[in-house]
Amino acid sequence: MTRAVRWVAAVLFALGMMGLPVEVAANTGHEAAVARFATDAFPDTIAGIEAVVDAASPLAEPVLQALIDRRLTFDPTTRRVYFRDAAGALFDAASGASVQDAPARLDTVRINNRIRNILQGALGTLTLISPDPAQRMRAAEAVLRGRDPEALPALASAITRETDPRIRTVMEQARAAIQLRLPDTSEAERQAAVAALAARGDQRTLALLRQIRAETQPGALAINLDAAIQRMEARLAVLARVQDLWAGISLGSVLLLAAIGLAITFGVMGVINMAHGEMVMLGAYTTFVVQELIRTHAPHLFDWSLPIAIPLAFLVTALVGIAIERGIIRYLYGRPLETLLATFGVSLVLQQAVRTAFGPTNREVGSPSYMSGAFDFFGLSITYGRLWIVVFAIAIFAGLLITLKATSLGLQMRAVTQNRRMASAMGIRTGFVDAMTFALGSGIAGLAGVALSQIDNVSPNLGQGYIIDSFIVVVFGGVGNLWGTLVGALTLGIANKLLEPVAGAVLGKIIILIAIILFIQKRPRGLFALKGRAIEQ
């Protein structure tokens, strides 16, 4: 495959990507290359890939992409080759013409791991000079994975033209990976290539260096490879622990969202609300209903579905909370066992009501564009969805603190928490405070449901998965203490994620529960004991 032919293919592809007209006459070379795929033999498929790139046809990229995606087929009778696009439409692979009447039988062209690597390198070669930076980055990554020596000339030319430093770095790393594979590479070039790859520092590059080390004879290069592998292993071990720490913070924010409303009702009212998980579930279903209405009537507003669902979820669950408190709980104050049984019955009623209205199966709640995908932060992979949930949890916590410290309702709630009888004697309507407190706690649980709809299945059983953990967080942090709830949620979340790689998910959970039981025996009021009515009574 000559450099000139590769450049023709790359230029044609770039012109096609820019939407410029490209007049292509009947390309007999491309037709002959595509015909090789009809034999469905691995050697012919490899030769066909090289011939397709050499033929410099605009159809090269869609045909090769269809092959790697298992969308390239052939008619075993006529030996014609076809491919389907992402939407499923059928095209002739030789001419690119749309095929309306598909043959009765089409067999898929088989590929193996070796062919897949060759394909990645070939696709990377075709897109290295694309005007789209994202495509150039994907092409450089593909060449790095494929390590095809045939891509080296095109890669070298692309490096000289590249202006984006991030893409240029990946291209240089891809060139380094290829150079390590070539027998005529000098010792100095090999040392520089090892250093370039070691600077990348991810798991894929570590596996690549290990593979190269296994193929390397003892000597200076082998020593350099061993040192680079050891440095990368140490760095990745640290990154793994930091990644676990971030996962723990993310889990802690979820536990905080689920538990903070319970901390309010439990701390102020002394009510063990077993229906708290169903408030979370109702918030998630409110999000589902909002998204369904937007999909039906205003699909262009889908990215606004969560901002719209947040106040609605708070309102719906707050009203349900008021109904539960006014209709049931206010008659059971001072009777914790009866309150527990009553709210447990309410939870069953709410679950069955949702099953009747929406069915027992999981419901799909989509993610807006700004919550999709992930980004790399100094080697850490952080998803936008989890990041927004952490920010959302912090915002709710801060808003609740402001409500308790800077509003008259918050002042009355704190007064009732510390001494209900004295607060009543001072003219505070404790019944109204109880209703508003229950509404606030239920509303915050609804907000938690909005967040959890992005990371968990929305089903009638959604809340059951968080109610036990919520009570553990509240009791561990200190009943009625918001800062204790925050510290308890983060502590449990981080401890859980740090233990999982060592002890496993199940055993790690058991260890945490045993530790909490032992801790509560020593400090029955939790980390931050609340002074006031809870102690006096």
Number of C-alpha atoms within 10 A of each C-alpha: 12 9 15 12 14 21 19 17 23 23 18 22 25 20 15 14 14 11 9 10 9 11 8 10 7 11 14 13 17 23 19 15 23 26 19 22 28 24 14 17 13 17 12 16 23 19 14 21 23 17 20 26 27 22 23 24 24 24 18 27 20 17 26 24 18 20 24 20 14 15 21 28 26 24 17 15 10 9 15 19 26 31 27 22 15 10 6 9 12 21 20 18 26 24 17 15 11 14 14 9 7 12 14 6 10 17 15 18 22 16 18 9 8 11 19 16 18 22 24 24 24 26 25 28 28 26 26 30 25 21 14 13 16 11 15 25 22 18 27 32 20 25 32 27 20 24 24 25 16 18 25 19 16 19 23 14 14 21 21 9 11 17 11 12 10 10 21 19 17 23 26 20 25 27 26 23 27 22 22 22 15 12 7 8 13 12 12 9 13 20 17 15 22 22 16 19 22 20 14 16 18 17 12 12 20 20 12 18 22 16 11 17 18 11 11 14 10 9 9 11 17 17 13 16 23 15 13 20 22 13 15 21 16 11 14 18 12 12 17 16 14 15 19 21 18 21 19 22 23 23 23 27 25 26 28 31 31 32 31 32 31 33 29 27 25 22 26 26 25 20 24 22 24 22 27 29 28 29 32 33 31 32 34 33 27 24 29 22 17 20 26 18 13 17 14 8 10 11 14 9 13 19 17 15 22 22 11 15 23 23 15 20 30 26 20 18 28 26 18 17 24 21 15 19 21 16 10 15 23 16 12 15 13 12 12 14 11 15 22 18 14 19 21 17 14 19 21 14 14 18 24 16 13 18 15 11 9 15 13 14 12 14 17 16 21 18 18 15 12 10 17 13 11 14 11 9 8 7 16 15 13 16 14 16 19 23 17 15 23 20 13 18 25 16 12 17 20 11 12 20 15 12 14 15 14 11 12 11 16 18 14 21 25 20 22 24 22 20 18 21 13 13 18 15 10 10 8 17 13 19 13 13 20 22 22 20 26 31 26 24 26 36 30 31 32 37 32 34 33 31 27 22 26 22 14 14 16 25 22 26 19 24 25 18 10 19 22 13 17 26 23 21 32 31 25 27 26 25 27 28 22 23 16 24 32 23 20 27 31 22 18 25 24 20 20 26 25 22 18 15 13 10 14 13 13 11 13 18 18 13 15 15 14 11 11 19 15 12 14 15 10 10 15 14 18 23 21 20 19 18 14 15 18 19 11 8 6
